[in-house]
Each structure stands twice: as C-alpha cells, then as structure tokens.
C-alpha cells in the first residue's frame, strides 16, 4: 500500500488533536522516509512537523 501525503497529514492532525504526539511523529515520519532523499517541495515542512510533534 502506498503512503500518501494527504493520508499521513490526516493521521498526523488526528493524533495531535488527541495528544498522541509519539504516534503523530511516527505517522508522518513513515511518509517522510519515502521523500527524504528527493527534491519534494514539502520535505522540509514534513520534517518540521515531525520535530514539532517530538517537542510535545
């Protein structure tokens, strides 16, 4: 099954809204791992969200 940005962000937002910060980190990191070595325009934004979830 292909991981999409939309699905990952929906999970991430749900997790953040329910104080599931570790899960939010993991949900978005699974997608980020597929784009981290590319020139994807939202790569750094995703990484920032991942780091933000970790901070909580």
C-alpha positions in Angstrom: 0.0 0.0 0.0 1.4 3.4 -1.0 1.6 6.0 1.7 0.3 9.4 0.6 0.9 12.8 2.0 -2.8 13.5 2.4 -3.4 10.4 4.4 -0.3 10.9 6.5 -1.3 14.5 7.3 -4.8 13.5 8.2 -3.5 10.9 10.7 -0.9 13.4 12.0 -3.6 16.0 12.7 -5.9 13.5 14.3 -3.1 12.3 16.6 -2.1 15.8 17.6 -5.7 16.7 18.4 -5.9 13.7 20.6 -2.5 14.3 22.4 -0.9 11.2 20.6 2.4 13.0 19.9 4.6 9.9 19.5 2.1 8.4 17.1 1.8 11.7 15.2 5.6 11.7 14.8 5.6 8.1 13.5 2.7 8.6 11.1 4.3 11.5 9.3 7.8 10.0 9.5 6.6 7.0 7.6 5.7 9.2 4.7 8.8 11.5 5.1 11.0 8.4 4.8 9.7 7.9 1.3 10.6 11.5 0.2 13.6 12.5 2.3 16.1 11.8 -0.4 14.1 13.5 -3.1 13.5 17.2 -4.1 9.9 17.0 -2.8 8.8 20.6 -2.1 7.2 19.7 1.2 10.0 17.6 2.5 11.3 20.2 5.0 7.8 21.1 6.1 7.1 17.5 6.9 10.3 17.2 8.9 9.4 20.4 10.8 6.0 18.9 11.8 7.8 15.7 12.9 10.2 17.7 15.0 7.3 19.7 16.4 5.4 16.5 17.5 8.6 15.3 19.2 8.9 18.5 21.1 5.5 17.9 22.8 
